[in-house]
Amino acid sequence: MMTTLTSVLSYGCIGLGVFFWFWGTIPLLGDRSVLFKLHTLSVSDTLGSMLIMLGLLLKIPKEWPLLVLALLGLAVWNTVLGYVLAYCSNREVSK
C-alpha cells in the first residue's frame, strides 16, 4: 500500500514531467536556429520522460527492473542522439 507522501511525490514527478514536455515545445515557435530548437526540445523531453519514469517507479515499485532500464535507456540514447545530431550538423565534417 502506498503512503500518502509516496503518492504525492509520485504524482508530483509525473506532473513535473508533463510540464517539461510542454515547456520544451514553446521554443519551437521562436526565431532561433533549428539546432537550438532541437536541443531545447530533446533536453526537456528527456528530463520530462525521466521524471515520469521516476514517478511511475514510486507508484509501482514492483516493476523497478523495467523502469530502471527505461531510465537508463532514455539517458544513454537521448545523449547519443544529441551527439550524433551535433556531429552531423558540423559544416566541416559534412562536406
Biopython code that builds the backbone (N, CA, C, O; Angstrom):
import numpy as np
from Bio.PDB.StructureBuilder import StructureBuilder

atoms = [
    (1, "MET", "N", (0.833, -1.188, 0.000)),
    (1, "MET", "CA", (0.000, 0.000, 0.000)),
    (1, "MET", "C", (0.874, 1.246, 0.000)),
    (1, "MET", "O", (1.824, 1.348, 0.776)),
    (2, "MET", "N", (0.551, 2.183, -0.866)),
    (2, "MET", "CA", (1.334, 3.422, -0.964)),
    (2, "MET", "C", (0.962, 4.375, 0.163)),
    (2, "MET", "O", (-0.210, 4.536, 0.501)),
    (3, "THR", "N", (1.968, 4.995, 0.727)),
    (3, "THR", "CA", (1.696, 6.006, 1.726)),
    (3, "THR", "C", (1.315, 7.311, 1.032)),
    (3, "THR", "O", (1.492, 7.458, -0.178)),
    (4, "THR", "N", (0.810, 8.221, 1.783)),
    (4, "THR", "CA", (0.380, 9.494, 1.217)),
    (4, "THR", "C", (1.559, 10.286, 0.662)),
    (4, "THR", "O", (1.442, 10.905, -0.395)),
    (5, "LEU", "N", (2.685, 10.273, 1.358)),
    (5, "LEU", "CA", (3.860, 11.011, 0.894)),
    (5, "LEU", "C", (4.397, 10.433, -0.418)),
    (5, "LEU", "O", (4.773, 11.178, -1.323)),
    (6, "THR", "N", (4.428, 9.123, -0.512)),
    (6, "THR", "CA", (4.884, 8.487, -1.748)),
    (6, "THR", "C", (3.944, 8.800, -2.895)),
    (6, "THR", "O", (4.384, 9.023, -4.023)),
    (7, "SER", "N", (2.666, 8.818, -2.612)),
    (7, "SER", "CA", (1.681, 9.136, -3.653)),
    (7, "SER", "C", (1.830, 10.580, -4.123)),
    (7, "SER", "O", (1.750, 10.852, -5.321)),
    (8, "VAL", "N", (2.045, 11.498, -3.199)),
    (8, "VAL", "CA", (2.220, 12.906, -3.557)),
    (8, "VAL", "C", (3.500, 13.090, -4.368)),
    (8, "VAL", "O", (3.509, 13.817, -5.362)),
    (9, "LEU", "N", (4.581, 12.432, -3.946)),
    (9, "LEU", "CA", (5.838, 12.523, -4.700)),
    (9, "LEU", "C", (5.688, 11.913, -6.098)),
    (9, "LEU", "O", (6.221, 12.444, -7.072)),
    (10, "SER", "N", (4.971, 10.815, -6.186)),
    (10, "SER", "CA", (4.767, 10.165, -7.475)),
    (10, "SER", "C", (3.998, 11.061, -8.432)),
    (10, "SER", "O", (4.422, 11.273, -9.569)),
    (11, "TYR", "N", (2.878, 11.582, -7.979)),
    (11, "TYR", "CA", (2.093, 12.474, -8.839)),
    (11, "TYR", "C", (2.819, 13.790, -9.121)),
    (11, "TYR", "O", (2.652, 14.377, -10.190)),
    (12, "GLY", "N", (3.620, 14.247, -8.168)),
    (12, "GLY", "CA", (4.410, 15.456, -8.390)),
    (12, "GLY", "C", (5.448, 15.258, -9.486)),
    (12, "GLY", "O", (5.628, 16.129, -10.337)),
    (13, "CYS", "N", (6.138, 14.103, -9.467)),
    (13, "CYS", "CA", (7.116, 13.810, -10.518)),
    (13, "CYS", "C", (6.450, 13.666, -11.880)),
    (13, "CYS", "O", (6.966, 14.161, -12.882)),
    (14, "ILE", "N", (5.314, 12.994, -11.917)),
    (14, "ILE", "CA", (4.601, 12.825, -13.182)),
    (14, "ILE", "C", (4.113, 14.172, -13.708)),
    (14, "ILE", "O", (4.243, 14.458, -14.898)),
    (15, "GLY", "N", (3.555, 14.998, -12.830)),
    (15, "GLY", "CA", (3.087, 16.329, -13.242)),
    (15, "GLY", "C", (4.223, 17.219, -13.719)),
    (15, "GLY", "O", (4.080, 17.937, -14.708)),
    (16, "LEU", "N", (5.351, 17.173, -13.018)),
    (16, "LEU", "CA", (6.510, 17.971, -13.430)),
    (16, "LEU", "C", (7.070, 17.476, -14.765)),
    (16, "LEU", "O", (7.526, 18.270, -15.587)),
    (17, "GLY", "N", (7.030, 16.164, -14.969)),
    (17, "GLY", "CA", (7.476, 15.615, -16.244)),
    (17, "GLY", "C", (6.614, 16.069, -17.406)),
    (17, "GLY", "O", (7.131, 16.414, -18.469)),
    (18, "VAL", "N", (5.304, 16.072, -17.210)),
    (18, "VAL", "CA", (4.400, 16.552, -18.261)),
    (18, "VAL", "C", (4.612, 18.044, -18.504)),
    (18, "VAL", "O", (4.542, 18.511, -19.640)),
    (19, "PHE", "N", (4.874, 18.793, -17.422)),
    (19, "PHE", "CA", (5.175, 20.216, -17.568)),
    (19, "PHE", "C", (6.413, 20.417, -18.456)),
    (19, "PHE", "O", (6.398, 21.262, -19.351)),
    (20, "PHE", "N", (7.478, 19.650, -18.214)),
    (20, "PHE", "CA", (8.689, 19.775, -19.034)),
    (20, "PHE", "C", (8.437, 19.401, -20.484)),
    (20, "PHE", "O", (9.025, 19.994, -21.388)),
    (21, "TRP", "N", (7.564, 18.417, -20.719)),
    (21, "TRP", "CA", (7.217, 18.070, -22.094)),
    (21, "TRP", "C", (6.646, 19.271, -22.828)),
    (21, "TRP", "O", (7.077, 19.597, -23.934)),
    (22, "PHE", "N", (5.673, 19.929, -22.206)),
    (22, "PHE", "CA", (5.046, 21.084, -22.852)),
    (22, "PHE", "C", (5.976, 22.289, -22.899)),
    (22, "PHE", "O", (5.959, 23.050, -23.866)),
    (23, "TRP", "N", (6.791, 22.468, -21.857)),
    (23, "TRP", "CA", (7.712, 23.604, -21.805)),
    (23, "TRP", "C", (8.743, 23.524, -22.927)),
    (23, "TRP", "O", (9.169, 24.555, -23.448)),
    (24, "GLY", "N", (9.144, 22.324, -23.299)),
    (24, "GLY", "CA", (10.128, 22.157, -24.360)),
    (24, "GLY", "C", (9.601, 22.467, -25.743)),
    (24, "GLY", "O", (10.386, 22.690, -26.664)),
    (25, "THR", "N", (8.282, 22.487, -25.913)),
    (25, "THR", "CA", (7.727, 22.788, -27.232)),
    (25, "THR", "C", (7.584, 24.284, -27.478)),
    (25, "THR", "O", (7.420, 24.695, -28.627)),
    (26, "ILE", "N", (7.640, 25.093, -26.460)),
    (26, "ILE", "CA", (7.470, 26.545, -26.619)),
    (26, "ILE", "C", (8.561, 27.159, -27.505)),
    (26, "ILE", "O", (8.230, 27.982, -28.359)),
    (27, "PRO", "N", (9.855, 26.802, -27.346)),
    (27, "PRO", "CA", (10.881, 27.392, -28.227)),
    (27, "PRO", "C", (10.731, 27.021, -29.701)),
    (27, "PRO", "O", (11.345, 27.663, -30.552)),
    (28, "LEU", "N", (9.947, 26.021, -30.020)),
    (28, "LEU", "CA", (9.745, 25.668, -31.426)),
    (28, "LEU", "C", (9.064, 26.789, -32.202)),
    (28, "LEU", "O", (9.177, 26.860, -33.425)),
    (29, "LEU", "N", (8.362, 27.659, -31.495)),
    (29, "LEU", "CA", (7.648, 28.754, -32.143)),
    (29, "LEU", "C", (8.519, 29.982, -32.363)),
    (29, "LEU", "O", (8.104, 30.914, -33.051)),
    (30, "GLY", "N", (9.725, 29.998, -31.790)),
    (30, "GLY", "CA", (10.594, 31.166, -31.876)),
    (30, "GLY", "C", (11.367, 31.240, -33.181)),
    (30, "GLY", "O", (11.191, 30.424, -34.085)),
    (31, "ASP", "N", (12.235, 32.252, -33.249)),
    (31, "ASP", "CA", (13.022, 32.504, -34.454)),
    (31, "ASP", "C", (14.467, 32.032, -34.320)),
    (31, "ASP", "O", (15.319, 32.452, -35.103)),
    (32, "ARG", "N", (14.762, 31.178, -33.358)),
    (32, "ARG", "CA", (16.127, 30.691, -33.161)),
    (32, "ARG", "C", (16.478, 29.647, -34.221)),
    (32, "ARG", "O", (15.642, 29.289, -35.050)),
    (33, "SER", "N", (17.697, 29.173, -34.186)),
    (33, "SER", "CA", (18.145, 28.182, -35.170)),
    (33, "SER", "C", (17.485, 26.825, -34.900)),
    (33, "SER", "O", (16.965, 26.558, -33.817)),
    (34, "VAL", "N", (17.532, 25.998, -35.917)),
    (34, "VAL", "CA", (16.931, 24.669, -35.800)),
    (34, "VAL", "C", (17.666, 23.834, -34.752)),
    (34, "VAL", "O", (17.038, 23.071, -34.018)),
    (35, "LEU", "N", (18.988, 23.974, -34.677)),
    (35, "LEU", "CA", (19.745, 23.210, -33.686)),
    (35, "LEU", "C", (19.409, 23.627, -32.262)),
    (35, "LEU", "O", (19.341, 22.778, -31.373)),
    (36, "PHE", "N", (19.197, 24.928, -32.030)),
    (36, "PHE", "CA", (18.777, 25.379, -30.701)),
    (36, "PHE", "C", (17.421, 24.789, -30.353)),
    (36, "PHE", "O", (17.208, 24.332, -29.230)),
    (37, "LYS", "N", (16.516, 24.798, -31.299)),
    (37, "LYS", "CA", (15.180, 24.244, -31.070)),
    (37, "LYS", "C", (15.250, 22.748, -30.770)),
    (37, "LYS", "O", (14.577, 22.265, -29.859)),
    (38, "LEU", "N", (16.062, 22.011, -31.534)),
    (38, "LEU", "CA", (16.201, 20.576, -31.297)),
    (38, "LEU", "C", (16.840, 20.287, -29.945)),
    (38, "LEU", "O", (16.434, 19.356, -29.249)),
    (39, "HIS", "N", (17.832, 21.076, -29.578)),
    (39, "HIS", "CA", (18.493, 20.882, -28.289)),
    (39, "HIS", "C", (17.516, 21.118, -27.136)),
    (39, "HIS", "O", (17.427, 20.307, -26.214)),
    (40, "THR", "N", (16.796, 22.216, -27.193)),
    (40, "THR", "CA", (15.834, 22.525, -26.139)),
    (40, "THR", "C", (14.761, 21.452, -26.040)),
    (40, "THR", "O", (14.400, 21.021, -24.945)),
    (41, "LEU", "N", (14.261, 21.028, -27.178)),
    (41, "LEU", "CA", (13.216, 20.005, -27.191)),
    (41, "LEU", "C", (13.731, 18.675, -26.662)),
    (41, "LEU", "O", (13.041, 18.015, -25.885)),
    (42, "SER", "N", (14.921, 18.271, -27.063)),
    (42, "SER", "CA", (15.429, 16.971, -26.618)),
    (42, "SER", "C", (15.770, 16.963, -25.133)),
    (42, "SER", "O", (15.534, 15.967, -24.449)),
    (43, "VAL", "N", (16.321, 18.058, -24.630)),
    (43, "VAL", "CA", (16.653, 18.111, -23.200)),
    (43, "VAL", "C", (15.387, 18.101, -22.353)),
    (43, "VAL", "O", (15.299, 17.348, -21.383)),
    (44, "SER", "N", (14.412, 18.922, -22.706)),
    (44, "SER", "CA", (13.188, 18.966, -21.900)),
    (44, "SER", "C", (12.386, 17.677, -22.035)),
    (44, "SER", "O", (11.761, 17.240, -21.069)),
    (45, "ASP", "N", (12.393, 17.064, -23.212)),
    (45, "ASP", "CA", (11.690, 15.803, -23.397)),
    (45, "ASP", "C", (12.354, 14.688, -22.599)),
    (45, "ASP", "O", (11.668, 13.867, -21.990)),
    (46, "THR", "N", (13.680, 14.654, -22.599)),
    (46, "THR", "CA", (14.396, 13.639, -21.824)),
    (46, "THR", "C", (14.153, 13.818, -20.340)),
    (46, "THR", "O", (13.861, 12.853, -19.634)),
    (47, "LEU", "N", (14.270, 15.040, -19.865)),
    (47, "LEU", "CA", (14.048, 15.304, -18.447)),
    (47, "LEU", "C", (12.609, 14.992, -18.054)),
    (47, "LEU", "O", (12.367, 14.387, -17.010)),
    (48, "GLY", "N", (11.658, 15.400, -18.880)),
    (48, "GLY", "CA", (10.257, 15.106, -18.591)),
    (48, "GLY", "C", (9.973, 13.624, -18.578)),
    (48, "GLY", "O", (9.268, 13.137, -17.695)),
    (49, "SER", "N", (10.506, 12.898, -19.539)),
    (49, "SER", "CA", (10.291, 11.450, -19.587)),
    (49, "SER", "C", (10.931, 10.751, -18.396)),
    (49, "SER", "O", (10.364, 9.803, -17.851)),
    (50, "MET", "N", (12.111, 11.216, -17.991)),
    (50, "MET", "CA", (12.765, 10.608, -16.835)),
    (50, "MET", "C", (12.001, 10.890, -15.548)),
    (50, "MET", "O", (11.928, 10.027, -14.673)),
    (51, "LEU", "N", (11.434, 12.078, -15.421)),
    (51, "LEU", "CA", (10.620, 12.376, -14.241)),
    (51, "LEU", "C", (9.348, 11.538, -14.218)),
    (51, "LEU", "O", (8.917, 11.093, -13.154)),
    (52, "ILE", "N", (8.753, 11.323, -15.368)),
    (52, "ILE", "CA", (7.562, 10.472, -15.431)),
    (52, "ILE", "C", (7.923, 9.038, -15.052)),
    (52, "ILE", "O", (7.175, 8.381, -14.328)),
    (53, "MET", "N", (9.057, 8.552, -15.532)),
    (53, "MET", "CA", (9.505, 7.203, -15.164)),
    (53, "MET", "C", (9.784, 7.104, -13.663)),
    (53, "MET", "O", (9.462, 6.094, -13.037)),
    (54, "LEU", "N", (10.378, 8.143, -13.090)),
    (54, "LEU", "CA", (10.629, 8.151, -11.650)),
    (54, "LEU", "C", (9.312, 8.140, -10.877)),
    (54, "LEU", "O", (9.187, 7.443, -9.869)),
    (55, "GLY", "N", (8.336, 8.909, -11.345)),
    (55, "GLY", "CA", (7.021, 8.896, -10.708)),
    (55, "GLY", "C", (6.364, 7.529, -10.794)),
    (55, "GLY", "O", (5.734, 7.082, -9.836)),
    (56, "LEU", "N", (6.504, 6.865, -11.926)),
    (56, "LEU", "CA", (5.960, 5.508, -12.055)),
    (56, "LEU", "C", (6.718, 4.522, -11.174)),
    (56, "LEU", "O", (6.132, 3.584, -10.633)),
    (57, "LEU", "N", (8.018, 4.739, -11.034)),
    (57, "LEU", "CA", (8.813, 3.877, -10.152)),
    (57, "LEU", "C", (8.339, 3.994, -8.704)),
    (57, "LEU", "O", (8.298, 2.998, -7.982)),
    (58, "LEU", "N", (7.984, 5.199, -8.281)),
    (58, "LEU", "CA", (7.442, 5.381, -6.934)),
    (58, "LEU", "C", (6.041, 4.787, -6.807)),
    (58, "LEU", "O", (5.665, 4.293, -5.744)),
    (59, "LYS", "N", (5.278, 4.837, -7.884)),
    (59, "LYS", "CA", (3.899, 4.358, -7.861)),
    (59, "LYS", "C", (3.810, 2.835, -7.913)),
    (59, "LYS", "O", (3.007, 2.239, -7.194)),
    (60, "ILE", "N", (4.627, 2.197, -8.756)),
    (60, "ILE", "CA", (4.607, 0.740, -8.881)),
    (60, "ILE", "C", (6.028, 0.197, -8.700)),
    (60, "ILE", "O", (6.689, -0.141, -9.682)),
    (61, "PRO", "N", (6.497, 0.113, -7.461)),
    (61, "PRO", "CA", (7.884, -0.292, -7.217)),
    (61, "PRO", "C", (8.171, -1.743, -7.590)),
    (61, "PRO", "O", (9.338, -2.104, -7.740)),
    (62, "LYS", "N", (7.157, -2.586, -7.745)),
    (62, "LYS", "CA", (7.427, -3.983, -8.105)),
    (62, "LYS", "C", (7.941, -4.111, -9.543)),
    (62, "LYS", "O", (8.487, -5.152, -9.910)),
    (63, "GLU", "N", (7.771, -3.068, -10.360)),
    (63, "GLU", "CA", (8.252, -3.067, -11.739)),
    (63, "GLU", "C", (9.578, -2.331, -11.882)),
    (63, "GLU", "O", (9.890, -1.828, -12.962)),
    (64, "TRP", "N", (10.371, -2.259, -10.797)),
    (64, "TRP", "CA", (11.587, -1.454, -10.819)),
    (64, "TRP", "C", (12.609, -1.898, -11.861)),
    (64, "TRP", "O", (13.271, -1.025, -12.423)),
    (65, "PRO", "N", (12.795, -3.194, -12.168)),
    (65, "PRO", "CA", (13.817, -3.509, -13.181)),
    (65, "PRO", "C", (13.491, -2.913, -14.558)),
    (65, "PRO", "O", (14.370, -2.383, -15.238)),
    (66, "LEU", "N", (12.243, -3.005, -14.950)),
    (66, "LEU", "CA", (11.843, -2.457, -16.246)),
    (66, "LEU", "C", (11.931, -0.939, -16.277)),
    (66, "LEU", "O", (12.381, -0.365, -17.269)),
    (67, "LEU", "N", (11.509, -0.287, -15.207)),
    (67, "LEU", "CA", (11.531, 1.177, -15.167)),
    (67, "LEU", "C", (12.953, 1.724, -15.067)),
    (67, "LEU", "O", (13.249, 2.769, -15.647)),
    (68, "VAL", "N", (13.833, 1.045, -14.348)),
    (68, "VAL", "CA", (15.233, 1.482, -14.282)),
    (68, "VAL", "C", (15.899, 1.291, -15.642)),
    (68, "VAL", "O", (16.706, 2.122, -16.060)),
    (69, "LEU", "N", (15.568, 0.210, -16.329)),
    (69, "LEU", "CA", (16.083, 0.006, -17.682)),
    (69, "LEU", "C", (15.596, 1.105, -18.626)),
    (69, "LEU", "O", (16.355, 1.581, -19.470)),
    (70, "ALA", "N", (14.344, 1.503, -18.483)),
    (70, "ALA", "CA", (13.817, 2.599, -19.306)),
    (70, "ALA", "C", (14.523, 3.912, -18.980)),
    (70, "ALA", "O", (14.829, 4.686, -19.886)),
    (71, "LEU", "N", (14.785, 4.173, -17.700)),
    (71, "LEU", "CA", (15.513, 5.390, -17.310)),
    (71, "LEU", "C", (16.914, 5.409, -17.904)),
    (71, "LEU", "O", (17.345, 6.427, -18.444)),
    (72, "LEU", "N", (17.621, 4.299, -17.807)),
    (72, "LEU", "CA", (18.965, 4.236, -18.373)),
    (72, "LEU", "C", (18.941, 4.358, -19.894)),
    (72, "LEU", "O", (19.801, 5.012, -20.484)),
    (73, "GLY", "N", (17.964, 3.736, -20.517)),
    (73, "GLY", "CA", (17.838, 3.844, -21.971)),
    (73, "GLY", "C", (17.591, 5.270, -22.410)),
    (73, "GLY", "O", (18.182, 5.734, -23.386)),
    (74, "LEU", "N", (16.715, 5.976, -21.691)),
    (74, "LEU", "CA", (16.469, 7.384, -22.019)),
    (74, "LEU", "C", (17.729, 8.221, -21.874)),
    (74, "LEU", "O", (18.054, 9.030, -22.743)),
    (75, "ALA", "N", (18.436, 8.020, -20.766)),
    (75, "ALA", "CA", (19.633, 8.819, -20.514)),
    (75, "ALA", "C", (20.715, 8.566, -21.562)),
    (75, "ALA", "O", (21.334, 9.508, -22.056)),
    (76, "VAL", "N", (20.943, 7.306, -21.899)),
    (76, "VAL", "CA", (22.020, 6.966, -22.821)),
    (76, "VAL", "C", (21.659, 7.323, -24.256)),
    (76, "VAL", "O", (22.423, 8.014, -24.929)),
    (77, "TRP", "N", (20.512, 6.865, -24.732)),
    (77, "TRP", "CA", (20.201, 7.030, -26.146)),
    (77, "TRP", "C", (19.882, 8.464, -26.520)),
    (77, "TRP", "O", (20.220, 8.890, -27.624)),
    (78, "ASN", "N", (19.250, 9.218, -25.652)),
    (78, "ASN", "CA", (18.992, 10.622, -25.978)),
    (78, "ASN", "C", (20.285, 11.430, -25.979)),
    (78, "ASN", "O", (20.423, 12.375, -26.757)),
    (79, "THR", "N", (21.232, 11.070, -25.119)),
    (79, "THR", "CA", (22.531, 11.737, -25.136)),
    (79, "THR", "C", (23.295, 11.395, -26.410)),
    (79, "THR", "O", (23.880, 12.273, -27.045)),
    (80, "VAL", "N", (23.285, 10.130, -26.777)),
    (80, "VAL", "CA", (23.974, 9.712, -28.003)),
    (80, "VAL", "C", (23.342, 10.376, -29.219)),
    (80, "VAL", "O", (24.052, 10.827, -30.117)),
    (81, "LEU", "N", (22.024, 10.438, -29.254)),
    (81, "LEU", "CA", (21.347, 11.093, -30.374)),
    (81, "LEU", "C", (21.725, 12.567, -30.463)),
    (81, "LEU", "O", (21.904, 13.091, -31.563)),
    (82, "GLY", "N", (21.848, 13.234, -29.334)),
    (82, "GLY", "CA", (22.274, 14.634, -29.339)),
    (82, "GLY", "C", (23.668, 14.811, -29.908)),
    (82, "GLY", "O", (23.917, 15.743, -30.673)),
    (83, "TYR", "N", (24.582, 13.920, -29.537)),
    (83, "TYR", "CA", (25.932, 13.997, -30.079)),
    (83, "TYR", "C", (25.948, 13.704, -31.580)),
    (83, "TYR", "O", (26.690, 14.346, -32.323)),
    (84, "VAL", "N", (25.151, 12.759, -32.027)),
    (84, "VAL", "CA", (25.096, 12.438, -33.456)),
    (84, "VAL", "C", (24.550, 13.627, -34.244)),
    (84, "VAL", "O", (25.080, 13.963, -35.303)),
    (85, "LEU", "N", (23.497, 14.264, -33.737)),
    (85, "LEU", "CA", (22.952, 15.444, -34.412)),
    (85, "LEU", "C", (23.973, 16.574, -34.462)),
    (85, "LEU", "O", (24.110, 17.246, -35.484)),
    (86, "ALA", "N", (24.684, 16.782, -33.366)),
    (86, "ALA", "CA", (25.694, 17.844, -33.345)),
    (86, "ALA", "C", (26.837, 17.520, -34.306)),
    (86, "ALA", "O", (27.339, 18.410, -34.992)),
    (87, "TYR", "N", (27.245, 16.272, -34.358)),
    (87, "TYR", "CA", (28.327, 15.877, -35.265)),
    (87, "TYR", "C", (27.899, 16.050, -36.722)),
    (87, "TYR", "O", (28.668, 16.552, -37.542)),
    (88, "CYS", "N", (26.694, 15.641, -37.038)),
    (88, "CYS", "CA", (26.200, 15.743, -38.418)),
    (88, "CYS", "C", (25.942, 17.180, -38.838)),
    (88, "CYS", "O", (25.962, 17.485, -40.030)),
    (89, "SER", "N", (25.704, 18.058, -37.891)),
    (89, "SER", "CA", (25.406, 19.447, -38.244)),
    (89, "SER", "C", (26.680, 20.279, -38.428)),
    (89, "SER", "O", (26.616, 21.412, -38.904)),
    (90, "ASN", "N", (27.816, 19.731, -38.057)),
    (90, "ASN", "CA", (29.083, 20.434, -38.203)),
    (90, "ASN", "C", (29.388, 20.576, -39.689)),
    (90, "ASN", "O", (29.460, 19.573, -40.399)),
    (91, "ARG", "N", (29.564, 21.767, -40.157)),
    (91, "ARG", "CA", (29.739, 22.019, -41.602)),
    (91, "ARG", "C", (31.046, 21.449, -42.144)),
    (91, "ARG", "O", (31.101, 21.022, -43.298)),
    (92, "GLU", "N", (32.090, 21.438, -41.331)),
    (92, "GLU", "CA", (33.376, 20.919, -41.797)),
    (92, "GLU", "C", (33.333, 19.415, -41.996)),
    (92, "GLU", "O", (33.979, 18.892, -42.904)),
    (93, "VAL", "N", (32.596, 18.724, -41.174)),
    (93, "VAL", "CA", (32.543, 17.280, -41.249)),
    (93, "VAL", "C", (31.613, 16.837, -42.382)),
    (93, "VAL", "O", (31.899, 15.858, -43.072)),
    (94, "SER", "N", (30.501, 17.555, -42.576)),
    (94, "SER", "CA", (29.512, 17.104, -43.540)),
    (94, "SER", "C", (29.896, 17.383, -44.994)),
    (94, "SER", "O", (29.198, 16.919, -45.896)),
    (95, "LYS", "N", (30.967, 18.117, -45.254)),
    (95, "LYS", "CA", (31.383, 18.390, -46.635)),
    (95, "LYS", "C", (32.173, 17.266, -47.222)),
    (95, "LYS", "O", (32.595, 17.344, -48.376)),
]
sb = StructureBuilder()
sb.init_structure("model")
sb.init_model(0)
sb.init_chain("A")
sb.init_seg("    ")
for serial, (resi, resn, name, xyz) in enumerate(atoms, 1):
    if name == "N":
        sb.init_residue(resn, " ", resi, " ")
    sb.init_atom(name, np.array(xyz, "f"), 0.0, 1.0, " ", f" {name:<3s}", serial, name[0])
structure = sb.get_structure()
